Amino acid sequence: MQVVLSIDPSDSRTLQRQLFDQIRELILNDKLRSGDPVPASRALSEQLGVSRNTVILAYEQLLGEGYIESRPNVGTFVSSDLPERVMAATVETGQPEPQANDNYDVTHPLACAVSAQTVISPNRGKLDFDFWVGRTDASTFPANEWRRILDAKVRYGGARLAEYQDPQGLPELRQAISDHIGPARGVSARPEHIIVVNGSQDGLSLITRALSGYAKTFIHEDPCYQGARFLFQSCGFSMQPVLVDNDGIDVDRLPKTRRSILYVTPSHQYPLGVTLSLERRLKLLEWAARTDSFIIEDDYDGDFRYEGAPLTALRGLDRGGRVLYLGTFSKSLAAGLRLGFIVAPPSLAASLREWKSLASNGTPWLEQAAMAEFMNSGGFIRHLRRIRAIYKTRRDLVATSLRQSFGDAEIKGLRGGMHLSLRVPCRFGRAGEIEKEAARNGVGIYTPGRGGAFISPDHPRAADTLLFGYAALPEKNIRTAMAKLAGIAAARERVLVNG
């Protein structure tokens, strides 16, 4: 079957996006109807003169959004059960990012075995106020101090730029990390057990490689960070989601499978924001010892704590060498630096070092050297104190506004981090509808599945939860955005309750 499509080289959109948008329009306008076959990827790539991979990626987006469906050994067709969101009016501020579909047949020629996580807001630059989770405030970056450190490193240590360094990371940075996480997170780590990586995703990739011969089952929180699930899934691990409730991952639901890998975010669960209780932390460690499994503890925003003393990290409680602690400077300093670290059990440190050597031969020297100097000089602690105060003020403003607008709504994630979650009371309708209406008014708020997280469709929080990343927005912008949201909430409650 041939369809009328065209590629415009002058279009600012990617080729993949052009194909996605055009096929979507054909479906919405009934030019392609439910049950109609769509062209084979090879035939369409030849028709348009583009790579087959471009067509496959566009089809993968259409699969994820629910516009088309793959029938193994038969073909790919326009979905027979289009979701309600397909028929809704398109938000003027831009198309939503597609959601990954975990049910596609990876042996089918139209399927793509790799799904990439969404870390950049799909509305970047399109909305007046965007509460995308994970964004930091660029204006808080200590640019002058960082520039002075870089200048001194290049001037007096520039010769090291011409040399390969230890792929495990600069010794002085590993020592500085050890000195920081000891008192801050209760993690006692020797520098020889620390591996410097290019952000947490690089760390996850190394762990995947190091443990691929040991385990084949990946257990994760539901919901969880997309990047972790998608990575292990693409590497052939079987997926085992486990429900998260108000106390974190439900330990009693953990499978008894031996030699598994469990991924958790215990300090500030991503994306719901809850904190894993001490009782469950201890049970997790018992489970790992009993099943001969490893735990990845992703402490992605553990440097931000606003209420009470933080619980000791899992790695700090671990006496059996079962926890790999994953830290990052992406949230505490800047994501563009691509700096993070793994605190490995002694049994895995050498293997991770070798994998880091094979994967990239190490992390750039200049950024490592600057970070070590920034930490050792006290600059990092001063920076953390300053931005903690700023982010706490913004958190308080968002939380207070949400309570005023949504009454007794459940708000989670207040103790720390850079985002919180709101459980929308039923009298305001579905969270996804509020998300769309807010976007039409220039405000970006997100349901978990569209906010960079994986969540099972039948999860109780999939339809009633909204996420608010508050760190990047100045107080003035937060007030304006919250006023708009308050108007939306009041109007919805008035219509839904009073008819």
SULPE-V320703 format. One record per residue. RES is the residue in one letter. OMEGA is omega in degrees with one decimal (* if undefined). D_CENTER is the distance of its C-alpha to the mean C-alpha in Angstrom with 1 decimal. Layout:
{{RES;OMEGA;D_CENTER} {RES;OMEGA;D_CENTER}}
This chain:
{{M;176.8;38.1} {Q;175.7;37.7} {V;-178.3;36.0} {V;178.2;36.5} {L;178.7;33.6} {S;178.1;33.7} {I;179.9;31.7} {D;-178.2;32.3} {P;-178.4;31.8} {S;-179.8;32.0} {D;-179.2;29.1} {S;178.9;26.2} {R;175.4;23.8} {T;177.4;22.8} {L;178.6;25.2} {Q;-178.4;22.5} {R;177.1;21.8} {Q;179.3;25.6} {L;179.7;26.1} {F;-176.7;23.4} {D;-177.5;24.9} {Q;179.3;28.5} {I;177.2;28.1} {R;179.7;26.4} {E;177.4;29.3} {L;179.5;31.8} {I;-178.3;30.4} {L;-179.1;30.3} {N;177.8;33.9} {D;173.3;35.2} {K;165.6;36.1} {L;-173.3;34.0} {R;179.3;34.5} {S;-179.7;33.1} {G;178.0;34.2} {D;175.4;35.0} {P;172.6;34.0} {V;-175.3;31.9} {P;173.6;33.1} {A;-176.2;32.2} {S;-179.6;29.7} {R;-179.0;32.5} {A;-178.3;35.0} {L;178.3;32.7} {S;177.2;31.7} {E;-180.0;35.5} {Q;-174.5;36.4} {L;-178.7;34.0} {G;177.5;34.4} {V;-179.9;30.7} {S;178.5;28.9} {R;-179.8;28.3} {N;176.7;24.7} {T;179.2;24.2} {V;-179.6;25.7} {I;179.9;23.7} {L;176.9;20.3} {A;178.2;21.8} {Y;178.6;22.9} {E;176.2;19.6} {Q;179.2;18.2} {L;175.1;21.3} {L;-177.5;20.8} {G;179.6;17.3} {E;179.8;18.7} {G;179.3;21.7} {Y;179.7;24.4} {I;179.2;25.7} {E;-179.9;26.0} {S;176.2;26.9} {R;-175.4;29.9} {P;177.7;30.4} {N;178.7;33.6} {V;-179.0;34.4} {G;-179.5;32.2} {T;-171.3;29.7} {F;171.1;30.6} {V;-173.4;29.8} {S;178.5;28.2} {S;-178.6;30.9} {D;-177.8;28.9} {L;179.9;27.0} {P;-177.3;24.5} {E;-177.2;25.6} {R;177.6;22.9} {V;-174.9;24.4} {M;-178.6;27.6} {A;179.4;26.4} {A;179.8;27.2} {T;177.8;24.9} {V;-174.1;23.4} {E;-175.3;25.2} {T;175.9;22.3} {G;-179.7;20.7} {Q;174.9;19.4} {P;176.5;16.1} {E;179.6;13.7} {P;176.2;14.6} {Q;-179.2;13.0} {A;177.6;13.3} {N;-176.0;16.4} {D;-174.0;16.7} {N;-178.9;20.4} {Y;179.3;21.6} {D;-173.4;24.3} {V;176.8;23.2} {T;-178.5;26.9} {H;-176.2;27.6} {P;-179.9;28.2} {L;-175.3;26.0} {A;176.9;22.9} {C;-173.3;20.3} {A;-176.3;19.1} {V;173.0;15.9} {S;-179.8;12.8} {A;179.0;10.3} {Q;177.3;6.7} {T;179.3;6.7} {V;178.7;5.9} {I;-178.2;9.4} {S;176.4;10.9} {P;-179.6;13.2} {N;-175.9;15.7} {R;179.1;15.8} {G;-176.1;19.5} {K;-177.7;20.6} {L;178.4;20.4} {D;-175.9;22.4} {F;-174.4;19.9} {D;179.6;16.1} {F;179.0;14.1} {W;-176.1;10.7} {V;174.7;8.2} {G;179.8;7.7} {R;174.1;10.9} {T;178.7;13.8} {D;-177.3;17.5} {A;-177.6;19.0} {S;179.7;22.4} {T;-179.0;21.9} {F;-177.9;21.6} {P;-170.2;24.9} {A;-176.8;26.0} {N;179.8;29.7} {E;179.3;29.3} {W;179.7;26.8} {R;178.7;29.3} {R;179.8;32.2} {I;179.2;30.5} {L;-179.3;29.6} {D;-179.6;33.2} {A;-179.5;34.7} {K;179.6;32.8} {V;-176.7;33.7} {R;-172.8;37.3} {Y;179.8;38.1} {G;-174.3;35.8} {G;-180.0;35.2} {A;-178.9;37.1} {R;175.8;34.1} {L;-178.4;32.2} {A;-174.9;34.7} {E;170.1;34.0} {Y;-180.0;31.5} {Q;176.7;30.0} {D;-178.7;29.1} {P;178.5;26.0} {Q;-179.1;24.9} {G;179.7;24.7} {L;-179.9;27.4} {P;-178.0;29.3} {E;176.8;29.4} {L;179.0;25.6} {R;176.5;25.2} {Q;179.5;28.0} {A;177.1;26.4} {I;178.2;23.2} {S;-179.8;25.4} {D;-177.4;27.3} {H;-172.5;24.4} {I;176.9;22.5} {G;179.5;25.8} {P;-174.6;26.8} {A;-174.1;23.4} {R;178.8;21.6} {G;-177.6;24.7} {V;176.0;23.8} {S;-174.3;26.9} {A;174.6;26.0} {R;-178.3;28.5} {P;-178.8;27.6} {E;177.3;28.6} {H;-179.9;25.7} {I;177.0;23.0} {I;178.4;21.5} {V;-175.7;20.0} {V;179.8;17.2} {N;-177.7;15.5} {G;-174.2;12.3} {S;-179.7;10.3} {Q;175.3;9.5} {D;177.8;13.3} {G;177.0;13.9} {L;179.6;12.4} {S;178.5;14.4} {L;179.6;17.5} {I;177.9;17.2} {T;-178.3;17.1} {R;-176.1;20.2} {A;-175.0;22.0} {L;-175.7;21.7} {S;177.8;22.1} {G;-176.7;25.8} {Y;-175.2;25.5} {A;177.3;23.2} {K;179.0;22.4} {T;179.1;20.6} {F;179.6;16.9} {I;-177.5;16.5} {H;175.1;13.3} {E;174.8;12.7} {D;7.9;12.9} {P;179.8;10.7} {C;176.7;7.8} {Y;-178.8;4.3} {Q;-173.1;5.3} {G;179.0;5.8} {A;-178.6;8.1} {R;-176.0;9.9} {F;-179.4;10.5} {L;-177.2;11.8} {F;177.2;14.1} {Q;-179.5;15.2} {S;179.4;16.2} {C;172.4;18.2} {G;177.5;20.2} {F;172.5;19.1} {S;-173.4;19.9} {M;177.4;17.2} {Q;176.7;18.1} {P;179.1;15.9} {V;-173.2;17.4} {L;172.2;17.5} {V;174.6;16.2} {D;-174.7;18.9} {N;176.7;19.8} {D;-179.6;20.4} {G;-177.5;17.2} {I;-179.0;17.2} {D;-173.3;20.7} {V;-178.3;22.3} {D;179.7;25.3} {R;-178.5;23.4} {L;178.7;22.4} {P;-179.5;24.2} {K;-179.5;27.1} {T;179.0;26.2} {R;177.1;27.2} {R;177.1;25.4} {S;172.3;21.8} {I;178.7;18.5} {L;179.6;16.6} {Y;-178.7;13.0} {V;173.4;12.6} {T;-167.4;11.3} {P;-174.0;14.8} {S;-179.7;15.2} {H;-168.9;12.8} {Q;178.4;11.2} {Y;11.9;7.6} {P;-170.9;8.1} {L;173.8;11.9} {G;-178.1;12.8} {V;179.7;15.7} {T;178.8;17.2} {L;-177.5;18.5} {S;179.4;22.3} {L;179.3;24.4} {E;-179.9;26.3} {R;176.3;23.3} {R;179.9;22.3} {L;177.5;25.8} {K;177.0;25.7} {L;180.0;22.6} {L;176.5;24.5} {E;178.8;27.6} {W;-178.7;25.8} {A;178.9;24.6} {A;-176.8;28.1} {R;-176.1;29.7} {T;179.9;27.7} {D;-175.8;27.6} {S;175.3;23.8} {F;178.6;21.1} {I;170.5;18.2} {I;177.4;15.1} {E;-179.4;14.4} {D;-178.1;11.1} {D;-166.8;12.4} {Y;177.9;9.8} {D;-175.9;11.8} {G;178.9;14.9} {D;-178.4;17.2} {F;178.0;17.2} {R;-174.3;19.6} {Y;-176.3;21.9} {E;176.6;23.8} {G;178.1;25.7} {A;178.8;25.4} {P;173.6;22.1} {L;177.1;22.5} {T;179.1;23.1} {A;176.2;20.2} {L;-178.9;20.5} {R;178.5;21.5} {G;178.6;24.2} {L;-172.3;25.6} {D;176.6;25.5} {R;-176.4;29.0} {G;179.1;28.7} {G;-176.3;26.4} {R;-171.9;23.7} {V;169.7;20.6} {L;-177.1;18.5} {Y;-176.7;17.0} {L;179.0;14.0} {G;-178.4;14.0} {T;172.2;13.0} {F;-178.1;14.8} {S;-179.0;12.0} {K;-176.2;12.0} {S;-179.9;15.6} {L;-179.5;17.2} {A;-179.7;15.5} {A;-177.6;12.6} {G;177.4;15.4} {L;-178.8;17.2} {R;179.1;14.9} {L;174.8;16.1} {G;-178.6;15.0} {F;172.2;17.0} {I;166.7;17.7} {V;-171.6;20.4} {A;167.3;21.9} {P;-179.0;24.6} {P;-177.1;27.9} {S;-175.9;28.3} {L;-173.8;25.2} {A;-177.8;25.4} {A;-179.9;27.8} {S;179.2;26.1} {L;176.8;22.8} {R;-179.6;24.9} {E;178.0;26.6} {W;177.0;23.5} {K;177.4;22.2} {S;-179.9;25.7} {L;-174.3;25.6} {A;-173.5;22.2} {S;-178.1;22.7} {N;174.7;25.6} {G;179.5;23.6} {T;-176.5;21.7} {P;-174.9;23.8} {W;-171.5;26.6} {L;179.7;26.8} {E;177.7;23.4} {Q;-178.9;23.9} {A;179.4;27.4} {A;-179.2;26.5} {M;178.1;23.8} {A;179.1;26.3} {E;180.0;28.9} {F;179.5;26.7} {M;-175.9;26.1} {N;-179.9;29.6} {S;-177.1;31.2} {G;-178.0;29.5} {G;-176.9;27.6} {F;179.4;24.2} {I;177.7;25.4} {R;178.8;27.0} {H;-179.9;24.0} {L;179.4;21.9} {R;-177.6;24.8} {R;-175.3;24.9} {I;173.4;21.3} {R;179.9;21.1} {A;179.5;24.1} {I;-176.9;22.7} {Y;178.1;19.4} {K;177.7;21.5} {T;179.8;23.8} {R;176.1;21.1} {R;-178.9;19.7} {D;-178.4;23.3} {L;178.8;24.0} {V;-177.7;21.1} {A;179.1;22.0} {T;-179.8;25.7} {S;-179.8;25.4} {L;177.5;23.4} {R;178.4;26.1} {Q;-176.0;28.8} {S;-173.0;27.4} {F;173.6;26.3} {G;-173.8;28.8} {D;-178.2;28.1} {A;179.2;24.5} {E;178.7;22.3} {I;-179.1;19.8} {K;177.0;17.4} {G;-175.4;15.6} {L;-174.1;18.6} {R;-178.1;19.5} {G;176.2;16.9} {G;-176.0;13.6} {M;177.6;12.7} {H;174.7;12.1} {L;178.8;14.1} {S;179.4;14.5} {L;173.2;17.8} {R;-171.7;19.5} {V;175.0;21.8} {P;-173.2;25.4} {C;-178.5;27.0} {R;177.2;29.6} {F;-180.0;27.1} {G;-175.8;26.1} {R;-179.2;22.8} {A;-179.5;19.6} {G;178.2;18.9} {E;176.8;22.4} {I;177.8;21.7} {E;-178.7;18.6} {K;-179.1;20.8} {E;177.0;23.7} {A;179.4;21.8} {A;177.5;20.7} {R;177.8;24.3} {N;174.5;25.2} {G;-177.8;22.8} {V;180.0;20.2} {G;169.9;16.5} {I;-165.0;15.1} {Y;167.1;12.7} {T;-174.6;13.0} {P;-176.8;10.1} {G;177.9;10.4} {R;-178.2;10.5} {G;177.7;7.9} {G;-179.0;4.7} {A;166.2;5.7} {F;174.5;8.6} {I;178.8;11.7} {S;-177.2;15.3} {P;-177.9;17.5} {D;178.7;20.0} {H;-177.3;17.9} {P;-179.7;19.8} {R;-176.4;16.9} {A;-173.1;15.9} {A;-174.9;18.7} {D;-174.0;19.3} {T;174.6;16.2} {L;-178.2;15.0} {L;-179.9;12.3} {F;172.2;13.6} {G;-168.4;12.1} {Y;-168.9;15.5} {A;-171.6;15.5} {A;-174.4;16.2} {L;174.9;18.9} {P;-176.0;22.5} {E;-179.8;24.5} {K;179.7;26.7} {N;178.4;23.9} {I;-179.7;22.5} {R;-179.5;26.0} {T;-178.9;26.6} {A;-179.8;23.4} {M;175.6;24.0} {A;177.0;27.6} {K;-179.3;26.6} {L;178.2;24.4} {A;177.3;27.4} {G;178.5;29.6} {I;-178.8;27.5} {A;-179.2;27.2} {A;-179.5;31.0} {A;-179.3;31.9} {R;179.6;29.9} {E;-178.9;31.4} {R;-178.8;34.8} {V;-173.7;34.7} {L;-177.0;33.2} {V;-175.1;35.3} {N;179.8;38.5} {G;*;38.4}}
